[in-house]
Amino acid sequence: MINKKDISLRELLRPRHARMAWLVLAIALCVTAALWVLSLRLVEDRTESRFNTQSLQLKTAIEERLLNYEQVLAGSAGLFSVAGEVSREEWRTYIDKVNIDRYYPGIQGIGYTRRIMINELHGHLQELEAEGLEGYVVRPRGCGRNSTPSFTWSPPRSATGGPLATMPTRIPFTGRPSKGPAIPPARW
C-alpha cells in the first residue's frame, strides 16, 4: 500500500533525492572498504604473531637440544682427559652410566674416533677380532704413512662399537682440527 508520505520512484530520481542516495552509497562503500582493510591487517597480525611464537618455540627447542649435545661432549671430553686412552669396554660402561635415554632424549648414540698409525693397524685388527668383532675393515685401504681413524659407536640400550663405514651418517675425516663452525654430517 502506498502511503501519501511515501515517496514515489519518480520523486526519488529527481536530482535533489538522487544526491542523497549516491552519498549514502558512497559512505557505505567507504565503510565496507575500511573494515575490509582492517580485517586483513588483523589476520596478518595474527598470522605474524603465531609465526613469531612458533619460531621462538623452535629456537628454544633447538638451543636446548644443542645444550644437551654440548653437555654430552663435555662429559666425554672429561672422560678422555682423566682416563687418557679409553678402551671399547670403558666407553660402553661410560655410555651406560650417562643414561642417554633418560637424560638426553633424542640422542641416538655417541661415538668417537681414534687415530691409529699404520704400524699399529695390524695389532688393532687382531685386538678387535679377539673381542669378537668379525668383519671389521679399516677403510680406505692404503692410507700411506698417515694415520687411520677407528670408530667406536655406542647407541643407548645396546652399546656396541663398529667401524665408521657402517654408520648411515658420518663426518668426513680431514686429519686436522676444524677452525670454523662444525661440519654437518654428510650422507655417503
C-alpha positions as CSV (number, residue, x, y, z in Angstrom):
1,M,0.0,0.0,0.0
2,I,1.2,3.4,-0.9
3,N,1.0,6.0,1.7
4,K,0.9,9.7,1.0
5,K,4.1,10.1,2.9
6,D,5.8,7.5,0.7
7,I,8.0,9.0,-2.0
8,S,7.4,7.7,-5.5
9,L,10.1,6.4,-7.7
10,R,9.9,9.4,-10.0
11,E,10.3,11.7,-7.0
12,L,13.4,9.7,-5.8
13,L,15.0,10.1,-9.2
14,R,14.9,13.8,-9.1
15,P,18.4,15.4,-8.6
16,R,17.6,16.5,-5.0
17,H,16.9,13.0,-3.8
18,A,19.5,11.2,-6.1
19,R,22.4,13.1,-4.5
20,M,21.4,11.8,-1.1
21,A,21.2,8.2,-2.4
22,W,24.6,8.4,-4.0
23,L,26.0,9.9,-0.8
24,V,24.7,7.0,1.3
25,L,26.0,4.5,-1.2
26,A,29.5,6.2,-1.2
27,I,29.6,6.2,2.6
28,A,28.6,2.6,2.8
29,L,31.2,1.6,0.3
30,C,33.9,3.5,2.1
31,V,33.0,2.0,5.5
32,T,33.0,-1.5,3.8
33,A,36.4,-0.9,2.3
34,A,37.8,0.4,5.6
35,L,36.5,-2.6,7.5
36,W,37.9,-5.0,4.8
37,V,41.4,-3.4,5.1
38,L,41.1,-3.6,8.9
39,S,40.2,-7.3,8.9
40,L,43.1,-8.0,6.5
41,R,45.5,-6.3,8.9
42,L,44.1,-8.2,11.9
43,V,44.6,-11.5,10.0
44,E,48.1,-10.6,9.0
45,D,49.0,-9.5,12.6
46,R,47.5,-12.7,14.0
47,T,49.4,-14.8,11.4
48,E,52.7,-13.0,12.1
49,S,52.2,-13.3,15.9
50,R,51.6,-17.1,15.5
51,F,54.7,-17.4,13.3
52,N,56.8,-15.5,15.8
53,T,55.6,-17.6,18.7
54,Q,56.3,-20.9,16.8
55,S,59.7,-19.6,15.7
56,L,60.6,-18.7,19.3
57,Q,59.5,-22.2,20.5
58,L,61.5,-23.9,17.7
59,K,64.6,-21.8,18.5
60,T,64.3,-22.6,22.2
61,A,63.9,-26.3,21.5
62,I,67.0,-26.3,19.2
63,E,69.1,-24.4,21.8
64,E,68.1,-26.9,24.5
65,R,69.0,-29.8,22.2
66,L,72.3,-28.2,21.4
67,L,73.0,-27.7,25.1
68,N,72.3,-31.4,25.7
69,Y,74.8,-32.3,23.0
70,E,77.3,-29.9,24.4
71,Q,76.9,-31.4,27.9
72,V,77.4,-34.9,26.5
73,L,80.5,-33.8,24.5
74,A,81.9,-32.1,27.6
75,G,81.4,-35.2,29.7
76,S,83.1,-37.3,27.0
77,A,86.0,-34.9,26.9
78,G,86.3,-35.2,30.7
79,L,86.4,-39.0,30.4
80,F,89.3,-38.8,27.9
81,S,91.2,-36.1,29.8
82,V,91.0,-38.2,33.0
83,A,91.5,-41.7,31.6
84,G,93.7,-40.9,28.6
85,E,93.4,-43.9,26.4
86,V,89.8,-45.3,26.6
87,S,89.0,-48.9,25.6
88,R,85.8,-50.0,23.9
89,E,84.6,-51.6,27.1
90,E,85.3,-48.5,29.2
91,W,83.5,-46.4,26.5
92,R,80.4,-48.8,26.8
93,T,80.4,-48.5,30.6
94,Y,80.6,-44.7,30.4
95,I,77.7,-44.5,27.9
96,D,75.6,-46.9,30.1
97,K,76.3,-44.6,33.1
98,V,75.3,-41.5,31.2
99,N,71.8,-42.9,30.7
100,I,71.2,-41.2,27.4
101,D,67.6,-42.4,27.1
102,R,66.5,-40.8,30.3
103,Y,68.6,-37.6,30.4
104,Y,69.1,-36.9,26.7
105,P,66.1,-38.0,24.7
106,G,66.6,-37.8,21.0
107,I,70.3,-38.6,21.0
108,Q,70.7,-41.9,19.1
109,G,74.2,-42.7,20.3
110,I,77.6,-41.3,21.0
111,G,80.8,-42.3,19.2
112,Y,84.4,-41.3,19.0
113,T,87.3,-41.9,16.5
114,R,90.8,-43.0,17.5
115,R,93.8,-42.4,15.3
116,I,95.7,-45.5,14.5
117,M,99.1,-45.3,12.9
118,I,99.8,-47.6,10.0
119,N,102.3,-49.6,12.1
120,E,99.6,-50.1,14.8
121,L,96.9,-51.2,12.3
122,H,97.6,-55.0,12.3
123,G,97.6,-55.1,16.2
124,H,94.4,-53.1,16.2
125,L,92.6,-55.5,13.8
126,Q,93.8,-58.5,15.9
127,E,92.5,-56.9,19.1
128,L,89.1,-56.3,17.7
129,E,88.9,-59.8,16.2
130,A,89.7,-61.1,19.7
131,E,86.8,-59.1,21.1
132,G,84.5,-60.9,18.7
133,L,84.1,-58.1,16.1
134,E,84.4,-60.1,12.9
135,G,84.4,-58.4,9.5
136,Y,85.9,-55.2,10.8
137,V,87.7,-53.5,8.0
138,V,89.6,-50.1,8.0
139,R,88.7,-48.0,5.0
140,P,90.1,-46.6,2.9
141,R,92.9,-49.1,2.5
142,G,96.4,-47.9,1.8
143,C,96.3,-44.6,3.6
144,G,100.1,-44.2,3.3
145,R,102.1,-43.2,6.3
146,N,99.3,-41.1,7.8
147,S,97.0,-42.4,10.5
148,T,93.7,-44.2,10.0
149,P,90.6,-43.4,12.1
150,S,89.0,-46.2,14.1
151,F,85.4,-45.5,15.1
152,T,83.5,-46.6,18.3
153,W,79.8,-46.1,18.3
154,S,77.6,-46.6,21.4
155,P,73.9,-46.3,21.0
156,P,71.8,-46.4,24.1
157,R,70.5,-49.8,25.3
158,S,72.7,-51.9,23.0
159,A,76.1,-50.4,23.4
160,T,78.1,-51.9,20.6
161,G,81.0,-50.5,18.7
162,G,81.6,-50.8,15.0
163,P,83.5,-49.4,12.1
164,L,82.9,-45.9,10.8
165,A,81.9,-47.2,7.4
166,T,78.8,-49.0,8.8
167,M,77.3,-45.8,10.1
168,P,74.5,-44.3,8.0
169,T,75.8,-40.7,8.5
170,R,79.3,-39.7,9.2
171,I,81.6,-36.7,9.2
172,P,84.4,-36.8,6.7
173,F,87.8,-37.2,8.4
174,T,90.2,-34.4,7.4
175,G,93.1,-35.3,9.8
176,R,93.2,-31.8,11.2
177,P,91.0,-29.8,13.7
178,S,88.4,-27.5,12.2
179,K,88.8,-23.8,12.8
180,G,85.4,-22.9,11.6
181,P,81.9,-24.0,12.5
182,A,81.2,-27.7,12.9
183,I,80.8,-29.7,9.7
184,P,77.3,-31.1,9.3
185,P,77.1,-34.9,8.9
186,A,77.5,-35.9,5.2
187,R,75.4,-38.7,3.6
188,W,77.7,-41.2,1.9
